[in-house]
């Protein structure tokens, strides 16, 4: 199995698979400990002679670079675009997790090359999941973001407002006694009830 210089290996930008920092660290430890790793699966770059696109092993290449490796053991697949997309859609599901929108873009591009009935037996998704992924691409992300912000602002407007003040210790017993005479489950409710009562009793010319 050939070794290929890492600077000749390029990550396919359509790869939807991502690993957590914890998973990446585990892969790193295994490579450091044993010096072994599964061969990267690559295919010849369609436009750059002598370069390769990674079908499986994006994270391993990154870790090998960080560990100071200059080359990686690779398995070369001489495949066309449909087979390459299928590889990205299946092989990488064995490690890490997919970023949903990138996964949707990958499946959408694959569906333009392979009919759905032919594609479904080859990928992990069901027909319903494929529809969900396609719907994800049709969302107006800016509008969704604005909608979420409006919802957050609305919910924040209903949250209790913190209120605090400083009083002289000598006056504190009077405040406590006054609050004890007002109905309410807590001091906040008692303060509101007291304020409403005072506002009703105050004369118009005393209002500010």
N, C-alpha and C positions, 0 to 999 in steps of 0.2 A: 504494500500500500504506500503510495507516494507521500512525501512530506512537501508542503508548499509554504513558501514564505508568507508570513502573516500580512505583509503589506500588499500582497496580491489578492487577498481575500476580502471581499466587500459584503457587508450585510445587505440583504435585500430589504429595501425600505418598506415593503408591503408586509413584512413579518409582523404579526399582531401579538406575538408571545412576549410576556414580560415576567421577570422573576423578582421576588421580594429580596431585600437585602439579606435576609436570613438564609434563603435558598442559595443565593450567590456565594455566601460565605461558606456554606456546606460544600458546594462544588469546589471552591478554592482549596479548602482543607483536604478534600479527597485527592485532588491533583498534587498538592504539595506533599502529602504523605506517601502516596504510591508512585507518583511520576507517571501514572497511566490515566487515560481518559478515552471515552468513546470517540472514534474518528469523526471529524466534521464531514458532513455530506455537502458537496459543492457541485456546481455545474459551470461549464465554461461561460464566461461573460459574453452576452450576445453582441456587444459592440466594442469591447476593449480586449484586444488579443493578448493572451498571456495572463489575463486576470480571471477571477472566478467569483461567482455569487454564491453565498452560503444558503443552503436549503435547510440545514439543521446544524446547530452548533454556534449560534450567534453569541450566546453567553459564554461558552467555552473559549471562543476566540478572544473575547474581551479579557477573560481571566488569564489566559496564557500570555497575552500582551503585558498585563500588569505584573505577572511573575517573571517577566524578562525573556520569555521564549521568543525565538526568531522565526520558527517554523511550526507548523501543525500537521499532524497526520490526517490525511484527507481521503475520502472515498469520492471519486469523481463520477458523477452521473451525467451522461450525455443525453439530456432530455430537452424537449421543446417547452414552449410557454405553458400550455395546459398542464403538462405533467409537473412543471416547476411550481405552479400555483397549487396543485393538489398536494405536493410535498409540503409546501408552506402551511397548508390547511390541515394537515394530518400529523406529520412528524413532530412538529413543535408542540403539539398538544400533549406530548408525553412528558414535558417538563414545563414548570412555571404555569402561568395563567395568561389568558388573553385579555388585552385591552379591548373592550367591547366595540368601540367605533372603528378601530383598525381592523378588527375581525370582520365587521360588517363590510368594510371596503374591500377586504380580501375576497370574501364570499361573493360579493356583487361582481367583482371583476372576473372571478372564476365562472360565474353563471353566464357571463357574456360569451364564454368560449365553449362551455359544456352545458348541454340542456339539463334542466333540473332533474328529470327522471334518471338520467345517466349519472348525475353528480351525487345524488343522495346516498346511494350505496357505498360511496367512496369517502364520505366525510362524516364527522361525528354528529353533525346537526340533523335534526328531524326537519320535515317540510315546514312545520309550524315555526321552528326556531329560525329557519332561513327567512321566513316572512317577517318575523320580529326584527331580525338584523337589517333587512331591507328598509323596514319602517323607521329604524333608527337613523338611517342616512337621510330620510326625508324630513326629519325634524329641523325646525328653524332654531338653531342653537342660540342665536342672539336673543330671540324672543323668549325662549325657554329660560335663559339666564335672567332676563328682565322680569319674567313672571315670578321666578323664585325670589328675586330681590324684593319685589312688591309684596309677596307673601310674608317674607321675613319682617319687612317694615310694618306690615299690618299686625303681625303677632307681637312684635316688640311694643307696639303702641298700646296693647292691652295688658302688658306686664305691670306689676306693681312698681311704683316709683319710690326709691329709697328716700327717707327723710330723717335728718338728724340735726340736733341743735345742742348748744352748750348753755347750761344755766348755773347760777350760783348754788353751791351746795345748801345754803341756808333756805333757798326757795324750793328745793326739790320736794320736801314733804307736802307743800301746798299743791304742787302739780300732781303728785301721786294721789292725794286725797280727792282732788277735782276729778281725776280720771276714774277713780273708784266709784264716783257717783253717776258716771255715764254708762249706758248700756253698750255692750260690744264684746266680741270674743277676744280681742287683743287690743294693744295700745293704739295700733294704727287705726282700727275701726273707731275706737273711742275718740281719737283726735279729730277724725273726719266728722263724727256726730257732733262734737263740741263746736267745731268750726261752723258747721251748717246752722247750729242753734244761734251762735253769736251773730252770724250774717243776717238771720231773720230778725233778731232783736235790735240791731244797730239802726239808728235813725238815718234817713237818706242823706242829710247834710254831713253826717259823720263818715260817710263812705268815701273812699279814695279810689 
